[in-house]
Amino acid sequence: MDPKQLIQQLVNEESGDVSLYAREAELFARKIVDGRRIAETFSRFSAEEASHLKVLSAIAGGDVSIKRREIGVGSSLTLALKVHEERESDSIRLYNDLSASLEDQAHKIMLKGVIDQEKSHLETIRKYLKAIRASKREE
């Protein structure tokens, strides 16, 4: 895939994630005991995904179109985390592909910061999934 196509695909994914994390933050804050911490994490992820859109736009020279799409919010934290685990893994792969396809070192450095944030999101999601699985074994 050429860089322009990768950027557009990532823009589409990131814009969906911005909305999804924000809506899930509200849902899980209300639904889960001590959900405030998860809500704060998801709100931060939403803001970080929005900053990724700005990076992609800068790399593309402002030539991106954001196609707003709504991704359905489920009521299960476990299922939501599994969806995010897959989406974050895919994003990391796409960002690495994009970085490999670019020649501009400044753009590669910008993408390294984004990739590091995506890896941090994935690590946090996996930590939450591990904690949920451990709590279910204790029951």
PLY file of the C-alpha trace (Angstrom):
ply
format ascii 1.0
element vertex 139
property float x
property float y
property float z
element edge 138
property int vertex1
property int vertex2
end_header
0.00 0.00 0.00
1.36 3.43 -0.82
1.86 6.09 1.92
-1.22 8.09 0.93
-3.45 5.01 1.22
-1.88 4.04 4.55
-2.42 7.54 5.89
-6.07 7.54 4.81
-6.65 4.11 6.37
-5.03 5.24 9.61
-7.06 8.48 9.61
-10.26 6.46 9.27
-9.25 4.11 12.10
-8.05 6.87 14.42
-11.19 8.95 13.94
-13.28 5.92 14.86
-11.13 5.30 17.93
-11.43 8.91 19.13
-15.20 8.56 19.25
-15.23 5.00 20.53
-12.87 5.58 23.46
-14.79 8.72 24.47
-18.17 6.96 24.45
-16.78 3.93 26.29
-15.26 6.20 28.93
-18.73 7.54 29.71
-20.32 4.08 29.66
-17.79 2.32 31.89
-17.62 5.22 34.35
-21.32 4.62 35.02
-21.46 0.86 34.65
-18.46 -0.52 36.51
-17.60 -0.31 40.19
-14.54 1.96 40.37
-14.96 2.58 36.63
-13.65 6.12 37.05
-10.06 4.93 36.54
-10.92 3.09 33.33
-12.92 6.11 32.15
-9.93 8.40 32.76
-7.67 6.02 30.83
-10.10 5.78 27.92
-10.55 9.57 27.88
-6.77 9.98 27.69
-6.61 7.41 24.89
-9.30 9.37 23.00
-7.28 12.58 23.28
-4.10 10.80 22.20
-5.86 9.26 19.18
-7.01 12.78 18.24
-3.40 13.95 18.40
-2.47 11.09 16.05
-4.90 12.55 13.51
-2.96 15.82 13.66
0.32 13.99 13.05
-1.14 12.15 10.07
-2.53 15.39 8.67
0.88 17.07 9.05
2.62 14.20 7.26
0.04 14.33 4.47
0.44 18.09 4.15
-3.12 18.61 5.34
-4.46 16.45 2.52
-6.65 14.02 4.47
-10.36 13.58 4.67
-11.87 12.33 7.89
-14.79 10.05 7.27
-16.65 10.00 10.53
-17.95 6.58 11.34
-19.53 5.28 14.43
-18.30 2.02 15.88
-20.85 0.36 18.12
-20.16 0.40 21.83
-20.75 -2.87 23.61
-21.76 -3.13 27.22
-19.02 -5.60 28.18
-15.67 -4.22 29.25
-13.98 -7.52 28.38
-15.34 -7.47 24.82
-14.46 -3.79 24.42
-10.90 -4.46 25.54
-10.57 -7.38 23.12
-11.74 -5.14 20.27
-9.24 -2.46 21.29
-6.46 -5.03 21.60
-7.02 -5.99 17.96
-7.46 -2.40 16.75
-4.33 -1.16 18.54
-2.28 -4.09 17.20
-3.49 -3.33 13.67
-2.68 0.36 14.11
0.86 -0.41 15.25
1.38 -2.59 12.18
-0.01 0.09 9.85
2.07 2.85 11.46
5.20 0.71 11.07
4.31 0.10 7.41
3.79 3.83 6.92
7.08 4.71 8.59
8.93 2.18 6.40
7.39 3.73 3.29
8.46 7.30 4.11
11.79 8.93 3.41
11.43 12.11 5.49
13.26 11.54 8.80
11.17 14.16 10.62
8.02 12.27 9.66
9.55 8.99 10.82
10.34 10.59 14.20
6.78 11.88 14.49
5.48 8.38 13.76
7.81 6.84 16.35
6.06 8.90 19.02
2.66 7.77 17.77
3.76 4.12 17.64
5.08 4.38 21.19
1.70 5.72 22.37
-0.14 2.95 20.52
2.14 0.37 22.17
1.39 1.95 25.54
-2.35 1.72 24.83
-1.95 -1.95 23.89
0.06 -2.67 27.04
-2.59 -1.01 29.23
-5.41 -2.88 27.50
-3.62 -6.18 27.99
-3.01 -5.33 31.65
-6.75 -4.72 32.13
-7.62 -7.98 30.34
-5.15 -9.89 32.51
-6.66 -8.37 35.66
-10.18 -9.30 34.56
-9.14 -12.87 33.80
-7.40 -13.15 37.17
-10.45 -11.85 39.02
-12.68 -14.38 37.25
-10.37 -17.23 38.28
-10.64 -16.07 41.90
-14.43 -16.20 41.84
0 1
1 2
2 3
3 4
4 5
5 6
6 7
7 8
8 9
9 10
10 11
11 12
12 13
13 14
14 15
15 16
16 17
17 18
18 19
19 20
20 21
21 22
22 23
23 24
24 25
25 26
26 27
27 28
28 29
29 30
30 31
31 32
32 33
33 34
34 35
35 36
36 37
37 38
38 39
39 40
40 41
41 42
42 43
43 44
44 45
45 46
46 47
47 48
48 49
49 50
50 51
51 52
52 53
53 54
54 55
55 56
56 57
57 58
58 59
59 60
60 61
61 62
62 63
63 64
64 65
65 66
66 67
67 68
68 69
69 70
70 71
71 72
72 73
73 74
74 75
75 76
76 77
77 78
78 79
79 80
80 81
81 82
82 83
83 84
84 85
85 86
86 87
87 88
88 89
89 90
90 91
91 92
92 93
93 94
94 95
95 96
96 97
97 98
98 99
99 100
100 101
101 102
102 103
103 104
104 105
105 106
106 107
107 108
108 109
109 110
110 111
111 112
112 113
113 114
114 115
115 116
116 117
117 118
118 119
119 120
120 121
121 122
122 123
123 124
124 125
125 126
126 127
127 128
128 129
129 130
130 131
131 132
132 133
133 134
134 135
135 136
136 137
137 138
